[in-house]
Amino acid sequence: MLAKPAVPRLETIMRFSTVAVAAALTVVSVSTSLSGQRPDTQIDARSLQLLAQGRSLKAAGNLDGATDMLETAVAVDPRNRAAFVELGRVAEARELPGKAIRLYREALLLEPNDVTALQGQGSALVMKGAVVRARDNLAKIRTICKGQCPEAVQLAAIIAKGPPITTAQVVKPATPAKD
């Protein structure tokens, strides 16, 4: 009797070994990246200090200085959700609702159930005229709070007030010069 060649078995092992190695590398890289991330409660102390300075500058009316400090806080630790929220408030103070909406969205990407960011985004949406989307934020806040909370009351009042009324500026046409 002739012995079967070992080539098919070796070929099968070689085919699956590359898949096994790739899977093992994936598991190692994912576990390494997850262990390298800090939990939300461990925001860099320098970032928190910059956040406090930014809030002080905003309270003093120095919106440019506040923006600089808050952007630096985010650069130091991109997981500083409170810095994104404060940047959104500064953008609202500058009457830049589109920018505020984007900044609140950054905070919500870090924590989708942040009622402060939801309220701020809802307020900016109303300023932009997107009242229906602001109502969606209000519904989500009420779901998270399971009742009345200050953020829900504030956003409901802003929605009830409605978007700011803007009027087009009427410019009189220049009268043609008489010869």
C-alpha positions as CSV (number, residue, x, y, z in Angstrom):
1,M,0.0,0.0,0.0
2,L,1.2,3.4,-0.9
3,A,1.4,6.1,1.8
4,K,-0.5,9.3,1.1
5,P,1.7,12.3,0.7
6,A,1.7,14.8,3.5
7,V,1.5,17.8,1.2
8,P,-2.3,18.3,1.4
9,R,-2.1,18.4,5.2
10,L,0.8,20.8,5.2
11,E,-1.0,23.0,2.6
12,T,-4.1,23.2,4.8
13,I,-2.0,24.1,7.9
14,M,-0.2,26.9,5.9
15,R,-3.5,28.3,4.7
16,F,-5.0,28.6,8.1
17,S,-1.8,29.7,9.9
18,T,-1.8,33.1,8.1
19,V,-5.4,33.7,9.2
20,A,-4.5,32.7,12.7
21,V,-1.5,35.0,12.8
22,A,-3.6,37.9,11.5
23,A,-6.3,37.3,14.1
24,A,-3.7,37.1,16.8
25,L,-2.1,40.4,15.7
26,T,-5.6,42.0,15.6
27,V,-6.4,40.9,19.2
28,V,-3.0,42.2,20.4
29,S,-3.3,45.6,18.7
30,V,-6.9,46.1,19.9
31,S,-6.1,45.2,23.5
32,T,-3.0,47.4,23.5
33,S,-4.9,50.4,22.2
34,L,-7.7,49.9,24.7
35,S,-5.3,49.7,27.6
36,G,-3.5,52.9,26.4
37,Q,-6.7,55.0,26.7
38,R,-7.5,56.7,29.9
39,P,-11.0,56.5,31.4
40,D,-13.1,59.7,31.3
41,T,-12.4,60.3,35.0
42,Q,-8.7,60.7,34.4
43,I,-8.5,63.9,32.4
44,D,-5.0,65.4,32.3
45,A,-4.6,67.8,35.2
46,R,-3.0,70.4,32.9
47,S,-6.1,70.3,30.7
48,L,-8.4,70.8,33.8
49,Q,-6.3,73.8,34.9
50,L,-6.5,75.3,31.4
51,L,-10.3,74.7,31.5
52,A,-10.6,76.6,34.8
53,Q,-8.5,79.5,33.3
54,G,-10.7,79.5,30.2
55,R,-13.9,79.7,32.3
56,S,-12.4,82.6,34.3
57,L,-11.5,84.5,31.1
58,K,-15.0,83.9,29.7
59,A,-16.6,85.2,32.9
60,A,-14.4,88.3,32.7
61,G,-15.6,88.9,29.1
62,N,-12.4,88.0,27.4
63,L,-13.8,85.6,24.8
64,D,-10.6,85.5,22.7
65,G,-8.5,84.5,25.7
66,A,-11.1,82.0,26.8
67,T,-11.1,80.4,23.4
68,D,-7.3,80.1,23.4
69,M,-7.2,78.5,26.8
70,L,-10.1,76.1,26.1
71,E,-8.6,75.1,22.7
72,T,-5.3,74.4,24.5
73,A,-7.1,72.4,27.1
74,V,-8.6,70.2,24.3
75,A,-5.2,69.9,22.6
76,V,-3.6,68.7,25.9
77,D,-6.4,66.2,26.5
78,P,-8.9,65.6,23.7
79,R,-11.2,63.7,26.2
80,N,-11.9,66.8,28.2
81,R,-15.6,67.0,27.4
82,A,-16.2,70.0,29.7
83,A,-13.8,72.0,27.5
84,F,-15.8,71.2,24.4
85,V,-19.0,72.3,26.2
86,E,-17.4,75.5,27.4
87,L,-16.1,76.2,23.9
88,G,-19.6,75.8,22.6
89,R,-20.8,78.3,25.2
90,V,-18.2,80.8,24.0
91,A,-19.3,80.2,20.4
92,E,-22.9,80.9,21.4
93,A,-21.8,84.1,23.2
94,R,-20.2,85.2,19.9
95,E,-23.4,84.4,18.1
96,L,-21.9,81.5,16.1
97,P,-24.5,78.8,16.5
98,G,-23.1,76.6,13.7
99,K,-19.7,76.4,15.4
100,A,-21.4,75.9,18.8
101,I,-23.4,72.9,17.4
102,R,-20.2,71.3,16.1
103,L,-18.4,71.8,19.5
104,Y,-21.4,70.3,21.4
105,R,-21.4,67.4,19.0
106,E,-17.7,66.7,19.9
107,A,-18.7,66.6,23.6
108,L,-21.6,64.2,22.7
109,L,-19.2,61.9,20.8
110,L,-17.3,61.5,24.1
111,E,-20.5,61.0,26.1
112,P,-23.8,60.8,24.2
113,N,-25.9,61.2,27.5
114,D,-24.2,64.5,28.6
115,V,-27.3,66.6,29.4
116,T,-25.3,69.8,29.5
117,A,-24.0,69.3,26.0
118,L,-27.5,68.2,24.8
119,Q,-29.0,71.4,26.3
120,G,-26.3,73.6,24.8
121,Q,-26.6,72.0,21.4
122,G,-30.4,72.4,21.6
123,S,-30.0,76.0,22.4
124,A,-27.7,76.6,19.4
125,L,-30.0,74.7,17.2
126,V,-32.8,77.0,18.1
127,M,-30.5,80.0,17.4
128,K,-29.9,78.4,14.0
129,G,-33.7,77.9,13.4
130,A,-33.7,74.1,13.7
131,V,-36.4,73.9,16.4
132,V,-37.5,70.4,15.5
133,R,-34.0,69.1,16.1
134,A,-33.8,71.0,19.3
135,R,-37.0,69.3,20.4
136,D,-35.3,66.0,19.8
137,N,-32.6,67.0,22.2
138,L,-35.2,68.0,24.7
139,A,-36.9,64.6,24.4
140,K,-33.5,62.9,24.9
141,I,-32.8,65.0,28.0
142,R,-36.1,64.1,29.5
143,T,-35.5,60.5,28.8
144,I,-32.1,60.6,30.5
145,C,-33.3,62.7,33.5
146,K,-36.5,60.7,33.9
147,G,-38.3,63.8,35.0
148,Q,-37.7,67.5,35.3
149,C,-34.1,68.6,35.4
150,P,-32.7,72.2,35.0
151,E,-31.3,71.5,31.5
152,A,-34.8,70.3,30.3
153,V,-36.5,73.4,31.8
154,Q,-33.9,75.7,30.2
155,L,-34.1,74.1,26.8
156,A,-37.9,74.0,26.9
157,A,-38.0,77.8,27.7
158,I,-35.6,78.5,24.8
159,I,-37.6,76.4,22.4
160,A,-40.8,78.1,23.5
161,K,-39.2,81.5,22.9
162,G,-38.2,80.4,19.4
163,P,-35.4,81.4,17.1
164,P,-34.2,85.0,17.1
165,I,-36.0,87.2,14.6
166,T,-33.7,88.5,12.0
167,T,-34.8,91.2,9.6
168,A,-33.2,92.0,6.3
169,Q,-31.6,95.4,6.3
170,V,-33.3,97.7,3.9
171,V,-30.9,99.8,1.9
172,K,-32.2,102.7,-0.1
173,P,-30.9,102.6,-3.7
174,A,-28.5,105.4,-4.5
175,T,-30.1,108.1,-6.6
176,P,-28.4,108.6,-9.9
177,A,-26.3,111.7,-10.1
178,K,-27.9,114.4,-12.2
179,D,-25.7,116.0,-14.8
